[in-house]
Amino acid sequence: MRKVPQYNLEGIFSKSQKLKLHEICCYAITHQETIHYNLFLEALNKYGICILSLNYRDNSATFKQIIKNLGTLHSHKEKDSFLWNIKVLRLEKSTQPLARSHKDREFHFHTDCSYEENVPDYFALYVLHADQKSGGKNLIVVIKSVIGALSKESLKTLQSDPVTIKVPQEFYKGIASIQACIIDENNNIRYRREIIDSNHLTSKQVKAIGELERLVYSPEFCRGLILSDDQILILSNKKYLHARTHIKDPERHLQRIRFFKASPTIASTPSETKQESPNLNK
């Protein structure tokens, strides 16, 4: 069995530039009645990312309303269980396998639900209680930039040679694994290194994955982001990889909703159909 490489995300965060976004990707919401969904759609269609700042709380009603208006909700194991509370849980409090989002350890770069045949297009995070001890910091990588730096050989391997992706026990729905390429023909990515079956990788795949990871974990491509209370991050799950540093505050509490983009609503105008990469070097 090949050993999965480990990276120090805290160290990478400290060496990476801070994420800077185009102004159309950042919005302040002062009241539920002032929400203009077409503006969020424009940002998501063009850049694949949007950060909303709320100046009020309403038991997550605004959060759920926004996402329901942006697409079709993705459910977890139970029907209608689209809202996921992200809090650190201790093993003694649960007899079931814990999802990585319920642990305080570093969570390395990944695609949400990479083990599902139909990967959600987006996910949204709503911060109820940010880590007050400088933990739980976010890192994101624009995959378009990484693909541009990959060798032609590695890109061809990642796009044409499927890997076996194991379904984590806590999300088992009757299928133990799937076969899929890490990058598809539209340059969408599905990736979570530790659930890729290393025993069935060819030497070409090992080389290509190694090159991909060296680029993904390079501060050249990583961008750091710290979310504050009452902020909502909406991110393309196929055009970005995201990671999180070690959680230090046990009271940290986020909520997450994954969703599929609505068609044709989310591509409402011809000028919005081609997604651009945000200028992370501004």
URJOQUI-V62338 format. One record per helix or strand. SS is the DSSP state (H for helix, E for strand). FROM is the first residue (numbers start at 1). LEN is the number of residues. If there is no record, write none. Layout:
ss->SS from->FROM len->LEN
ss->SS from->FROM len->LEN
This chain:
ss->H from->9 len->7
ss->E from->17 len->2
ss->H from->23 len->3
ss->E from->26 len->4
ss->H from->32 len->3
ss->H from->37 len->11
ss->E from->49 len->6
ss->H from->61 len->10
ss->E from->71 len->3
ss->E from->84 len->4
ss->H from->91 len->3
ss->H from->100 len->3
ss->E from->107 len->4
ss->E from->122 len->8
ss->E from->138 len->5
ss->H from->143 len->7
ss->H from->152 len->9
ss->E from->163 len->4
ss->H from->169 len->3
ss->E from->177 len->4
ss->E from->183 len->1
ss->E from->189 len->1
ss->E from->192 len->1
ss->H from->193 len->3
ss->E from->196 len->1
ss->H from->198 len->3
ss->H from->203 len->14
ss->E from->222 len->4
ss->E from->231 len->6
ss->E from->240 len->5
ss->E from->253 len->9
ss->H from->265 len->3
ss->H from->270 len->3
